Amino acid sequence: MSATLDAARFARLRTFVIAWTAACVVAGALATWQTLRLHDGADAIDGAGRGLESTASSLRELEELPLVGKQVGDAADSVERGADTARASSVEVRSSISVLAVLLGLAIAVLPTVPLIVLTYLLRPG
């Protein structure tokens, strides 16, 4: 049994591999694009953090009131910690999403195509 194909069969195989590779690259690009859209969630978290910062700032203005100053100051501290956590989380989430998008896109585009390309190379005529 020969380990190569005749020219006509090889041409059909090569056409299939090219089409399959193109489809995988398109699917990988779409997966990357869709995954990057998750940045909207990170932006929402960042927006919530900015809103909490604004709330803490408003509470700080009430801190000077004689009867509620200490409690308001404690609440402002707590809100500021929440704001800091939210803003830091949004940066971390954004970074993780970017890495995931690239890795997912590459995995979808490359992994299914490499074995076929190698097999096609090994089965080439002459």
CORMO-V834113 format. One record per helix or strand. SS is the DSSP state (H for helix, E for strand). FROM is the first residue (numbers start at 0). TO is the last residue. If there is no record, write none. Layout:
SS | FROM | TO
SS | FROM | TO
This chain:
H | 6 | 35
H | 38 | 61
H | 68 | 121
